[in-house]
């Protein structure tokens, strides 16, 4: 990999870390504090409010892991799974699909860019 390509890769990784970390900190706090939108959304799925708290904790955990370089890949994988499930559940409501799908793709990209590499 050339020096320019590795520099661009590092910039992309840090941009995704900051963007996804902050986004999921906000999302997780909104779920845990019971914002009106999140309460209504989880009530519409009929899973009860306990799942909102569980999902908020997963979002906060993933966001914090994304900020730690050694754990970024694992945090991004956790976020990919949680927001990927949200994207699947949002298929019933098409306007709500795009934010979840976009965040899923960004988190998956970060996981791929920071995956552990085997040195041979």
N, C-alpha and C positions, 0 to 999 in steps of 0.2 A: 504494500500500500504506500502510495506516495505521501510526502509530508503534507501536501495540500489536502489530499483526501482524508488523511487522519485528522487534520485540523477541522475540516468540515464535519466529520463524524462526531468529534468531541463537542462542537458547537451544537449540533442537532441533539445529542444526548443531554446536554445541560439544559437546552431549551425545553425539551420534553420533560425532564425531571422537574423543573420549576413550574411549568404550565400544569402538568398533571398533578403534581404535589399540591399546589395551591387550589386547583379545581376540586380535588377530592377532599381536601381539608374543609373547604366551604360546604361541599355536599354532605360530608359526614356530620359536621356541626349542625347543619340544617335538619338532618334526620334526627339527631339526638336531642335537639332542642324543641322539636315538634313544630316546625313551620307548617303553616296551614296547607300548603301544597303537598308536602310529603305525607302529612296525616291523611289527607283526602286520597292521595294516590294509593297508599297502602290499604286504606279502608276499601277502595274500589276493587282491589285484588282479593279481598276477603281473607287475608292471612293473619289479620290481627296486628296490633301495634308492636308486639314483641319482635316481629320480623323487621320492622323499621329500625328498632334499636340494634339488632344483630347486624343488619346491613350497614348502619352508620358506623358501628365499631369496625367492621371489615374495611369500609372506606377510609376511616382514619388510620387504621393499621397499615394499609397499602400506601397511603399518602406519606406516612412517616418513613416507611421502608424505602420509598422511592428517593427520598432525600439522602439516604446513606449509600455512598457509592458501592460498597461491598454487597449490599442487599437490594440494590435497585432492580435487578432482574426479577427477584422473587416478589417484591412489591408490585412490579408491573404485571407479573403473572396473576397475582391476586386480584388486582384491579381489572385485568382483562376478563377474568372469570365473573366477577360481580357485575360489572357493567355490561358484559356480554349477555348475562341472564336478563338484565334489565332491557336490553335491546330485543331479545326474543319475546319477552313479555309485552313490549311496546308494539309488537307487530299488529296487535288488535287496534291500536290507536296510531295510524300512520304519521300524523304531524309530530308525535313525540318520539318517533323512531330515530330521526337523524341525529339529535344530540348524543343519544346513547351509542349509536353505531359509530359516530365519529370518535367518541372517547374510547370505544373498544379498539378501533384501528390504531389510534395513537398509543394506547397502552401496550398493544401487541407489538407495535414497532419498537417501542422502548425496550420491551422484554427481549426482542430479537437483537437489538443493537448492543445490549449489555449482557448477553448470555455468556456463561462461563466458557472459556475456550480451552481445549486440551492442547498442551504443548507437547509436540512429538520430537 
